[in-house]
Amino acid sequence: MAATPARFVIVLVTGMDEYQSRLVDGIHRVLGEQGVGVLVLITSWNAVLPPSLAHVIAAAEPCGVVATNLEAQEKETSLAEILTSLHVPVVYVGQVRPDHTCVRGDSVPGMRTLMAHLLDDRKVRRPVLVRGVPHHRDSIEREEIFREEMARRGLPVDERLVLDGYFWNEIAYGEVRTLLDEVDDIDAVIAFNDLSALGALGALNNAGLRVPEDVLLTGFDNEAIASLSWPGITSVDQNLEAQGAIAAEHLLAVMEGEPPMGLIQIPSHVVARRSTGDAPPLTEALRDATAMARGAQRRLASTDSIMALNFAMLQSRTVDEVVTTLTESLHRLGLRRFFLVVRDSPLVDGDRLDRGVPLARLALAHRDGEVIPFPDEPYPAHHLLPEPLHAELSSGLLSCQALRTGIRELGYMLLERAGGAPSENSMIHNILSRALEAILGGRELEHRARRLEQEVDAHDRDLRAEIAARRRVERDLQAEVALRRRLEQDLRTATAVRRRTEHELQAEISTRRKAERDLHRVTSELRQSRTLDPLTRLATRETFARRLGELWDAGSTMHQRLTLLLVALDRVPATRDGSARPDASVDDASVTHASVDDASVTHAPVAGTLTADDTLVNVARCLERSVRREDDLASRYGDTVFAVLLPTGGVRGAAEVSRLFRRHLADLAVPPGASTDPPVLTASIGIAVRAGHPGLTPASLVTVAEDALHRAEALGGNRTVLAPGSGCPPDCLGAEHRPVPPSVPSEVVGIPHR
């Protein structure tokens, strides 16, 4: 593979903990052999990407980029869009992006081996699962394997024991500690990285549970803390250095014009330790103990250095004092190169960078124990370093992290370690961020105080000028008062005229409102007269047709029970004035399944003093009293024919309406002075149900009901006939529909009933 020109590659990470440090070490080892420098940009755990990131990458003009996974999917998507727009060669680590080379650890073999070790070798049955960042592919994949292996052995997953640790020890500690307050029968904790396992270990110890005697514990990534904790934590090694090295090799290939290789997975394997009951050999335990002691010694020394730096920074009042304190501490902190950059004005998240170029100044340039010369002039902040020092970016391994407090970016630091733990970088970052915030915040307060003084002076001058102006205004007001008094007199006169006018208007408004109410009442009566039959006050045939069409168009399952009853008077009795009177009522008749069994014969005596219209009105009232539901509709269909729509009644609803109607018809009273041979009212009823006749139209449903009505009349009248295919057994209308003899005999004279 041909050597790449002596430029540099940008590596994007969320921090410089051991996970990222091992990846970066693998990347640097390969690129360093090719003379390519590495610049690590740390994006930090914020809700959005730093607003200056795109400008920094564009200005730096790297020969390639390695992008690791971020803590939020939205940030990963935004970063991919930025890199695509810059047309820079990219290799992704821990992410899967179409049309790119993507390197990631294969969690499957390691996770399956780990689950077999716990479930089969150690007989774990109630494990707690501490997941990572929800959208991370590694976290999702490991959880899938966890659930598959549990299901394969017939073990249920208690969802209460599934926690979100976000790959962070503090979050994992809090989640596990809260769980232990509610659950006391767990036998293992499976964390998706070693930092989360370390947090879970602290929670278990604080709850009085021992590892591994009471609860087993596992992590992932096989970081140094897994072997240096007590007990040693069983973990899964993803070979992070190899992932970084392979990513760098393929980035060099892409930079040379070779096509992307798609997804490349690095296998993982389990490293068993004491946390799952695996006691190491004595020599290995002694080696681990020695390493732990040395690590503790280094950590103590590092902590001492950090505490000394923090104390000294508390005494600093200016940026120069911060630089002096920092310079004295760099060697002890194990830093080979260090650059401190301070922005002229803090950059706030959400600021637009297209309204001017933010400027910054280099406050400290330190290399190999000495302060190197640097220009004092401001320069564009997204260039990272002034032009004379740009060569620093393309040599060695340099990390860059913005100095932030809240949503304000105060500057940034660039450093290269000669030794010590990478985790110290975040501590230095926090100390410098707080120190600069205090200093720059004090400056801002001083500037604000001076601006306030200037504003007060200007306000005082304005007040004096305003007093003079107000005196002039007072004189003008006195003249205006006299004028206003004259105007007030005119206004009182105008007010009296207006009151008289308002009184007249109120009278006119009252008259108009009364006229509008009368018009509204007349209009309502007119509309109602169009929908109601003038004689019976039932709905008209047009209203019936419109309602049937609406129900039909609704087409819901409920309206499949739509039922239509057509009710025809067999005979209408004549009055004493010579009007037509019906013939005698028909005798009982049996009804087959096509005509409802035991059809009732109802004889309603009607007074001889009643006219035919009176009879129809009484029959209409009987029908109204028989219809119970609000959405049912009774209408006059013909001269002596009535229609009843039951949207949801079905056959049984129709039977109930028929039964009530015949009862009310039979109860019609005979007025005093009636003939001793009273007339008798009887009715024939045809029923059709929509559900029993698929493919019907509204018109054809009416035709089916008319056929059933004609059948009732052909059988002698005074009966109910159900249209064939309506799905009702012979006795579905009930025994109460059996014929009832007339209570008062009467002469019957037939008249046309249509």
Rosetta blueprint (number, residue, H / E / L):
1 M L
2 A L
3 A L
4 T L
5 P L
6 A L
7 R L
8 F E
9 V E
10 I E
11 V E
12 L E
13 V E
14 T L
15 G L
16 M L
17 D L
18 E H
19 Y H
20 Q H
21 S H
22 R H
23 L H
24 V H
25 D H
26 G H
27 I H
28 H H
29 R H
30 V H
31 L H
32 G H
33 E H
34 Q L
35 G L
36 V L
37 G E
38 V E
39 L E
40 V E
41 L E
42 I E
43 T L
44 S L
45 W L
46 N L
47 A L
48 V L
49 L L
50 P L
51 P L
52 S L
53 L H
54 A H
55 H H
56 V H
57 I H
58 A H
59 A H
60 A H
61 E L
62 P L
63 C L
64 G E
65 V E
66 V E
67 A E
68 T E
69 N L
70 L L
71 E L
72 A L
73 Q H
74 E H
75 K H
76 E H
77 T H
78 S H
79 L H
80 A H
81 E H
82 I H
83 L H
84 T H
85 S H
86 L H
87 H L
88 V L
89 P L
90 V E
91 V E
92 Y E
93 V E
94 G L
95 Q L
96 V L
97 R L
98 P L
99 D L
100 H L
101 T E
102 C E
103 V E
104 R E
105 G E
106 D E
107 S H
108 V H
109 P H
110 G H
111 M H
112 R H
113 T H
114 L H
115 M H
116 A H
117 H H
118 L H
119 L H
120 D H
121 D H
122 R L
123 K L
124 V L
125 R L
126 R L
127 P E
128 V E
129 L E
130 V E
131 R E
132 G L
133 V L
134 P L
135 H L
136 H L
137 R H
138 D H
139 S H
140 I H
141 E H
142 R H
143 E H
144 E H
145 I H
146 F H
147 R H
148 E H
149 E H
150 M H
151 A H
152 R H
153 R L
154 G L
155 L L
156 P L
157 V L
158 D L
159 E H
160 R H
161 L H
162 V E
163 L E
164 D E
165 G L
166 Y L
167 F L
168 W L
169 N H
170 E H
171 I H
172 A H
173 Y H
174 G H
175 E H
176 V H
177 R H
178 T H
179 L H
180 L H
181 D L
182 E L
183 V L
184 D L
185 D L
186 I L
187 D L
188 A E
189 V E
190 I E
191 A E
192 F L
193 N L
194 D H
195 L H
196 S H
197 A H
198 L H
199 G H
200 A H
201 L H
202 G H
203 A H
204 L H
205 N H
206 N H
207 A L
208 G L
209 L L
210 R L
211 V L
212 P L
213 E L
214 D L
215 V L
216 L E
217 L E
218 T E
219 G L
220 F L
221 D L
222 N L
223 E L
224 A H
225 I H
226 A H
227 S H
228 L H
229 S L
230 W L
231 P L
232 G L
233 I L
234 T E
235 S E
236 V E
237 D E
238 Q L
239 N L
240 L H
241 E H
242 A H
243 Q H
244 G H
245 A H
246 I H
247 A H
248 A H
249 E H
250 H H
251 L H
252 L H
253 A H
254 V H
255 M H
256 E L
257 G L
258 E L
259 P L
260 P L
261 M L
262 G L
263 L E
264 I E
265 Q E
266 I E
267 P E
268 S L
269 H E
270 V E
271 V E
272 A L
273 R L
274 R H
275 S H
276 T H
277 G L
278 D L
279 A L
280 P L
281 P L
282 L H
283 T H
284 E H
285 A H
286 L H
287 R H
288 D H
289 A H
290 T H
291 A H
292 M H
293 A H
294 R H
295 G H
296 A H
297 Q H
298 R H
299 R H
300 L H
301 A H
302 S H
303 T H
304 D H
305 S H
306 I H
307 M H
308 A H
309 L H
310 N H
311 F H
312 A H
313 M H
314 L H
315 Q L
316 S L
317 R L
318 T L
319 V H
320 D H
321 E H
322 V H
323 V H
324 T H
325 T H
326 L H
327 T H
328 E H
329 S H
330 L L
331 H L
332 R L
333 L L
334 G L
335 L E
336 R E
337 R E
338 F E
339 F E
340 L E
341 V E
342 V E
343 R E
344 D E
345 S E
346 P E
347 L E
348 V E
349 D L
350 G L
351 D L
352 R L
353 L H
354 D H
355 R H
356 G L
357 V L
358 P L
359 L E
360 A E
361 R E
362 L E
363 A E
364 L E
365 A E
366 H E
367 R E
368 D L
369 G L
370 E E
371 V E
372 I L
373 P L
374 F L
375 P L
376 D L
377 E L
378 P L
379 Y E
380 P E
381 A H
382 H H
383 H H
384 L L
385 L L
386 P L
387 E H
388 P H
389 L H
390 H H
391 A H
392 E H
393 L H
394 S H
395 S L
396 G L
397 L E
398 L E
399 S E
400 C E
401 Q E
402 A E
403 L E
404 R E
405 T E
406 G L
407 I L
408 R E
409 E E
410 L E
411 G E
412 Y E
413 M E
414 L E
415 L E
416 E E
417 R E
418 A L
419 G L
420 G L
421 A L
422 P L
423 S L
424 E H
425 N H
426 S H
427 M H
428 I H
429 H H
430 N H
431 I H
432 L H
433 S H
434 R H
435 A H
436 L H
437 E H
438 A H
439 I H
440 L H
441 G H
442 G H
443 R H
444 E H
445 L H
446 E H
447 H H
448 R H
449 A H
450 R H
451 R H
452 L H
453 E H
454 Q H
455 E H
456 V H
457 D H
458 A H
459 H H
460 D H
461 R H
462 D H
463 L H
464 R H
465 A H
466 E H
467 I H
468 A H
469 A H
470 R H
471 R H
472 R H
473 V H
474 E H
475 R H
476 D H
477 L H
478 Q H
479 A H
480 E H
481 V H
482 A H
483 L H
484 R H
485 R H
486 R H
487 L H
488 E H
489 Q H
490 D H
491 L H
492 R H
493 T H
494 A H
495 T H
496 A H
497 V H
498 R H
499 R H
500 R H
501 T H
502 E H
503 H H
504 E H
505 L H
506 Q H
507 A H
508 E H
509 I H
510 S H
511 T H
512 R H
513 R H
514 K H
515 A H
516 E H
517 R H
518 D H
519 L H
520 H H
521 R H
522 V H
523 T H
524 S H
525 E H
526 L H
527 R H
528 Q H
529 S H
530 R H
531 T H
532 L E
533 D L
534 P L
535 L L
536 T L
537 R L
538 L L
539 A E
540 T L
541 R H
542 E H
543 T H
544 F H
545 A H
546 R H
547 R H
548 L H
549 G H
550 E H
551 L H
552 W H
553 D H
554 A H
555 G L
556 S L
557 T L
558 M H
559 H H
560 Q H
561 R H
562 L L
563 T E
564 L E
565 L E
566 L E
567 V E
568 A E
569 L E
570 D L
571 R L
572 V L
573 P L
574 A L
575 T L
576 R L
577 D L
578 G L
579 S L
580 A L
581 R L
582 P L
583 D L
584 A L
585 S L
586 V L
587 D L
588 D L
589 A L
590 S L
591 V L
592 T L
593 H L
594 A L
595 S L
596 V L
597 D L
598 D L
599 A L
600 S L
601 V L
602 T L
603 H L
604 A E
605 P E
606 V L
607 A L
608 G L
609 T L
610 L L
611 T L
612 A H
613 D H
614 D H
615 T H
616 L H
617 V H
618 N H
619 V H
620 A H
621 R H
622 C H
623 L H
624 E H
625 R H
626 S H
627 V L
628 R L
629 R L
630 E L
631 D L
632 D L
633 L E
634 A E
635 S E
636 R E
637 Y L
638 G L
639 D L
640 T L
641 V E
642 F E
643 A E
644 V E
645 L E
646 L E
647 P L
648 T L
649 G L
650 G H
651 V H
652 R H
653 G H
654 A H
655 A H
656 E H
657 V H
658 S H
659 R H
660 L H
661 F H
662 R H
663 R H
664 H H
665 L H
666 A H
667 D L
668 L L
669 A L
670 V L
671 P L
672 P L
673 G L
674 A L
675 S L
676 T L
677 D L
678 P L
679 P L
680 V E
681 L E
682 T L
683 A E
684 S E
685 I E
686 G E
687 I E
688 A E
689 V E
690 R H
691 A H
692 G H
693 H L
694 P L
695 G L
696 L L
697 T L
698 P H
699 A H
700 S H
701 L H
702 V H
703 T H
704 V H
705 A H
706 E H
707 D H
708 A H
709 L H
710 H H
711 R H
712 A H
713 E H
714 A H
715 L L
716 G L
717 G L
718 N L
719 R L
720 T E
721 V E
722 L E
723 A L
724 P L
725 G L
726 S L
727 G L
728 C L
729 P L
730 P L
731 D L
732 C L
733 L L
734 G L
735 A H
736 E H
737 H H
738 R L
739 P L
740 V L
741 P L
742 P L
743 S L
744 V L
745 P L
746 S L
747 E L
748 V L
749 V L
750 G L
751 I L
752 P L
753 H L
754 R L
